[in-house]
């Protein structure tokens, strides 16, 4: 590392996670000398501001050799291509796109769950998707203390799960309905989502349809153990951002509600709300890089059962996790 700081590339710099990542980097402990924002041709001519300096967005992949780190925030197909180039150029990085999350050879990391200590050696690591990241952040401390037998989660998924295109789609559909016009043909999801609520939708992605329920369960099994029974139900809700979830947790060892609350009160990345509070909303979680937890109660329908509600901003959460992992990889923590 040069004394002035690190040279860091952000692939997908103009997307939702890329924009949030740049904002998070600007206030992190990393000494950044230069960023290299990379995006598709749709961002040609755009600039990205970082620490009072404007950087032109590159729409062609430049030579990566000589960079210190790369964040992959573009859609999976594009991120996978850049990951290969980064490995050839011997540039370490973190995949936030999901392209490498299911690859056994690529470590899946969360900074709050041993990820920071383990992130130093692999050239490329991956972070889990928003739902898996949020759930594992809360479940990790419970698993470490009492073990997990089974987890049932109902996840409320917002339009931000599809990035900028998802929120733009919800916006255009909402405006059309307000103006009593025909709803635009869906281009992001398999049906329109404005003012509607239903089972989680498969997303039209360059890699094909994505089943987020199966994906989330598989990632949680990688993170917390494949001997745990995970049952995930995704509900698509017409909000622009945020993610909420109701969890029903069965622990292997008895764990009283007060003891579980004490564990989560000390857990990094978790903001535990008071017992008397009605529970955090998605709006309360907006712009925050942690997971808000409330309404923790016993669940008599399960052996050693607990139930709780969580809310988070998955974009901010993903950016905060990736920056912490980068700090560890580059020797900051």
N, C-alpha and C positions, 0 to 999 in steps of 0.2 A: 504493500500500500504506500502510495506517495503521501508525503506529509500533508498535502492539501486536502486529502480525503479520497473517497471511493468514486469510481465511475460506474454508474448503474443504469442498466437498460430496463425500460418498462414496456413490454409488448402488450398492446391493447390499452395504450395510455389514455385514450379518449373515451373508453367505455366506463361503465359505472364503477367497477372495482378499480380500474386503473386510475380514475380521477381521485377516488377515496384513498388509494394507496399513496399517491403523490402527496396528498394533504397530510397523511399520517407520517410519511417520511420527513416532511418538513419540520415536524416537531419531535422527531425521534432522537436517540442518542447517536445515531450514525453520522459520521462526518462525510458528507456527500460533496464532492468537488464538481460533479457534472452528472446530469441525467440525460439519457438518450431515449426520448419518447418515440415509440413505433406503433403505427396503426395502419388500417387498410386505406385504400385510395379514397374512401369517403371522407377522410380527414385531411386530404391534400390541401396544403396552404394554411393549416391550422398551427397555432402555437400553444405551448403549455408553459405556464408560469410556475417556477419553483424557486423559493427563497429570493424573490425580487429579480429573478432572471428569466427571460423568455427563451424557450428552446423550440425550434421548429420541429414539427412532427415528421418523422421519416416514414414514407409510405412504401419504400423498398427496404428489404432487410439488409442492413450494412454488415460489414465485417465485424464480428463480435470479439475477435481476438484482442486482448489488451484490456477488456472490461473486467471489473471486479465481481460483478454480480448481475443476474437477470431475473426479473419477475415476469412470469407468464400469466397474463390476464386476458388474453384474446380467446375467441372460441376454440374448442378443443382441437380441431384439425390444424388450425394455424399455430397454436401453442405447441403441438406435438412436433411440427416441422422445425420450429425455432429451438425446441429442446434438443433435437438431434444436432443442430448447428452449434448450439452452446456446448454440448459435450465434445464435439470435434474441436472447438476452439478452447477447450479446457476452462470454461467459465462456469462456476457454480450458480445454482439458481433454485427458485421455488416455483412450482406449478400451482396456480390458483384456479386453473381453468377446468379441472376435472379430467384432463387428458391422461394423466399418469396416476390418478388416485387409486385405480383398481389394479395397477401393475405391481405384482408381488416383489419385483426387484427394486422398486422405488419406495423408500421409507415414507410412511404416512405419519405426519407430525402435527401435534398441537403443543404450543409452547407451555401451556399450563399443566400438561400431563406428561412430564418427562421429555417433552420435545426439545426444549432448549439445550439440555445437557447432551442429547443424542444427535444434535444436528450438525456437529462439527465436521464429520468425515465424508459423508456421501456427497458426490458432486451435484446431484439433483434430488430434491425431496418434494413431496406433494402435501398439500393441505386438503382436508375434507371439504365437501360441499357445505353450504350454509346450515341446513338442518342437522347434518351429522356433527358439525363443529359445535353448534349450540347445545345439542343434546349431550354430547360427550363432555363438554365443559362442566355441565351440572352432574352428570352421572359418574364421572371419573372419581371424585372424592368419595362418593357413596360406595363405589365398587372397591376402592382401596381399603376402606374401613370394614365393610360388612359383606362384600361380595354381591354379585348380582345373579339372580336366577332367571328373571324374565322382566322385560320392559315392553309396555304397550304405550304407544305415543300417537296422539292425534295432532297433526301438524297443520297449522293455518298458514298457507303459502301465499305471499303477495305477488304482485306483478313484477317486483324487482328481482324475482328469481330468474327472470329472463333478461336481466340487465336493462340497458337504456331502451332497447326495442320493446321490452315488456311494458315498461311504464308509458312509453309513447303510444303503444297500442291501447292501453286502458284509457289514456287521455283522449285519443281520437274517438273511441267508442262512446265515452261519456259525453263528449261534446255533441256527437251526433244524436244521442238520445235526448239530451237537453233541448236540442233544436228540432226535435221531432223529424229527424232525417233517418235514412237507412243506415244501419250499422255497417262500417267497412268490413270487407271480407277478411276473416282472420288470417294473419300471416305469421304469427308467433306461436300461438296455441292452436289446438284442434277445434276450438269454438270460441265465441266471444265471451268476455269475462266481466264487462261493465255491469254493475248493479245486479250481479248474479253470484251464486255461491253453490258449489257442488264438488264432487270428487275431484281429486287432483288430476290435472291434465298432463298428457304427454306433450313435450315441447318439440316443435319442429326445429331440429338442429342439423348442422351440416353432417353430423355423424349418424343421423337417423333419430327416431323417436327415443326419448329418454324416460324410463320408468323411475321416477324419483323415489317411490316407496322402496322398491328393491335396491336401488342404489344406496339409499340412506341406511337400510338394514345391513347391507354388505360392508359399508364403511364402518359402521359401529362395531360390527363383529371384528374387523381388522384392528380397531383401536382398543376395544375393551375385552375381547375374547370371543371365540367362536362357540363356546359352550353356553352362551347366554341366549335365551329365546327373545328375539326382537320382532315385534309386530308393529308396523308403521302404517298409518293411514294419513294420506295427504288430502287436505281440503283447500281448494282454490278459493281465495276470498278477494273481493274487489277493492283492495287497498294498494296504494302506490308503493309502499315500502314496509318493511318489518316482517317478522316471523313470530308466531306464537305457537305454543304447544301445551297440551295437557298430557302429563306423564303419569302412568300407573306403574309403580316399580315394586317388584318382589325381591327382597334381599335374601341372601343365603343364611345370614346370621340375623337375629333380631336387632332391629334398630328403631328406637323410639323416635317420635317426631322431634322432641326437644334435642336429642342427640344429632339427628340429621340436620336440624337447623344450625346447630353449633358447628358442624362440619362445613356447611355451605357458607356460614358467616365468615369463616377463615379462608375459604377457597379463593384463589386468584382467578380473576375473570368473572366472578359472580357478585352481583349486588342483591343481597337478601332483603326483601321488604318486610316491615313489621307485621306481626300476626294480625293486628287490628286493621291493617290496610286492606282495601278491597282487591288489591292485586295490580301489578303494573300493566299498562296498556301498550300497544304497539307505538302509539305516539310518544309515550314516556321513554321508550327505548331508542327513538330516532336519533341518529347522530352519535350514538355511544358505542364503544368498542368492547362492551361486556354483556353479560346475560343477566337479565333481571328475573328474580324468582320470588313467587309469592303463593299464598293460599296453600301452604303445605299442611296436609292432614294425613291421618292414618287411612288405610284402605282395607276395610274388613272383608272385601271380596277376594283378597289375595293373602297368601301366607307371607308373614312379615311385610305387609303391604304399606306403601306410601303413595300419596298422590300429590301432585303439585302443578303449578302453572308457571310457564316461563315466557318471556318476551325479549326479543332482541332485534337489532338492525343487522341482518346478516352481511351486508356489504361492509359496514364499519367493523364488524367482528372479524371478518376474513382479512381485512387490511391490517388490523391491529395484530392478529396472530402472525401473519406473514412477516411483518416488520420485526416483531420480537424474535422470530426464528432467524431472520437475517442478521439481527444484532448478535445473536449467539454464534452464527456461522462466521461472522466477520470479527469475532473476538471482543464484542462490546460487553456482553454479560456472560 
